[in-house]
Structure formats: structure tokens, C-alpha cells
Amino acid sequence: MSLNALRRPFSRLFLQQRSLYTTEAVSKVQNGETTNHAALLANKFITHAKFQRQQAYIATPFVSIQHIPPTATLEDIYKLAREAFPEGDKAVKEIIFCRNQYFNLNGRCIVSMASSEDATRFIHYGNNRTLGGSILKMNYTKDVTNDFRRPELTSITDSTNFSGRSVVITGFPKTASGGTVLGHLRARNFFPIEGIEDNIVQLKTNPQSMVSKFLIKFGSESEAWRCVRTFHNTYFLLRDKDLKLKLHVNVAY
């Protein structure tokens, strides 16, 4: 018996032992062709992954912008659109800044465009551009506007959107009410918009937070910004405890 004949059983045994950690490492001969089942399974996963990538790049009228700095405004997004389109920002239908359950920005916004072609042009122009020191990442997304459109920024009376005309004030004591906030605003001649019941909304905060958070709606964006300039980094005096609490104010989009 030749030396090669003696080696064949041991080679076959070695391959079969390795098959414990693969789908099947032993090749079978079918119709004169060698079929490696592990390779077939790998190709199946690769094909599926390619299909998913193709699906992710299907053009839609909705653009997701990520890595947005917390200081970004609606005007920053409109400015990108004006630079991308000869006709200006007319192709932008709606901009929604995404927030978490505590009404904090998460660095993402959804832009609804007039068409998928407009979305493509916007992405080609704005992707990897810098805004406020952050590199923007833009891609297509499905219609998720209803998922991120916050009810706190709309009026329960007539569904008016107060994005850009509202401010978020954080820093009042945990026991503060809407009346407390209203009194503090009136002391400096600031008055929320009249005619709606929810012009001051108490927002949900982290259970471990020691302060409260309120959304105040104004009649114009300029009034909202005037409120920010007046109250941001000022103090609220808690008289019964002789304690000063620092207020943080920003315009809500």
C-alpha cells in the first residue's frame, strides 16, 4: 500500500472534525461539481447585506442630517438649502429637530423636501460639510416626521407650530409650577402668547434631576430670542431656602 493511500483516511477525519465549527467543511461531489456549503451560506449573507445597502440608498423626499451641533437653528438648515439650490430654500417643506423623551436635542434633524430629486441634490451638496465645528452626515430616510414631530411645540387649540417661537427654560426648582414661571417672566415684561391654554408647558425631566424644565410659547421668533438674551445664565432666587438657581434658556426648534 502506498504512502498516499495511508494518508487519505487521516485527512478525511481531520476535515470532518473541523466541520463541528462550520456549517459543513467537507465538500460533497454532486453532478461532477464541488459544493462548499459554508461558502454558499456566506454568499447568501453577503447578497442579503448588499440588498440592505441598496435599500438604504433608495431616494426619498426625506433627508436625515446627523451630528448637528446643539446650537444649530432652522436658519442654518435653510442656509444650506439656499447654497444647494439656485432657487433658494423653496424645496424645503419642513424641518424637524429630533429630541429625546426629556426634550433634549439628539443631534439629528429630518428635512422634508419637495421631491426625491431635491433630496438628492441637497445630500450631494451638504454631506460632510461642517456646521458649528461638526461634520454633517446626510442620507435618505423614510417618512418619520410624525415620529419626531413633538406635540409640545403645537397648540392644542389650532395645531399651530411654535418651533422657533418657543423657549426652553431649565433651572427652576422641582416644585415650580407654570404660575411660578409666569411670575418670573412678567417681572421682566415678558408675556407668553395669549389665546391658548398651553402657552407654558412643564416638560418631563430625568428622575434624578434636581430642577424642572418648562416650554414657553411666544408670538414671534424675535420675542423668543429676546427672552434668551434676558434670562440665560441668570439666577432664580428660592427665597425660603435662600438659594440661587441658575437658569439655562434656549430657543426650541
QUIJODA-V829033 format. One record per run of one state. SS is the DSSP state (hx for helix, st for strand, lp for the rest). FROM is the first residue (numbers start at 1). TO is the last residue. Records with the same first field share a line. If there is no record, write none. Layout:
BEGIN
SS = FROM-TO + FROM-TO
END
This chain:
BEGIN
lp = 1-2 + 22-27 + 31-32 + 36-36 + 57-61 + 67-73 + 85-91 + 100-104 + 114-115 + 127-129 + 132-133 + 136-136 + 142-144 + 149-150 + 155-160 + 162-165 + 174-177 + 187-199 + 204-210 + 218-220 + 232-234 + 242-242 + 247-247 + 253-253
hx = 3-21 + 37-56 + 74-84 + 116-126 + 145-148 + 151-153 + 178-186 + 221-231 + 239-241
st = 28-30 + 33-35 + 62-66 + 92-99 + 105-113 + 130-131 + 134-135 + 137-141 + 154-154 + 161-161 + 166-173 + 200-203 + 211-217 + 235-238 + 243-246 + 248-252
END
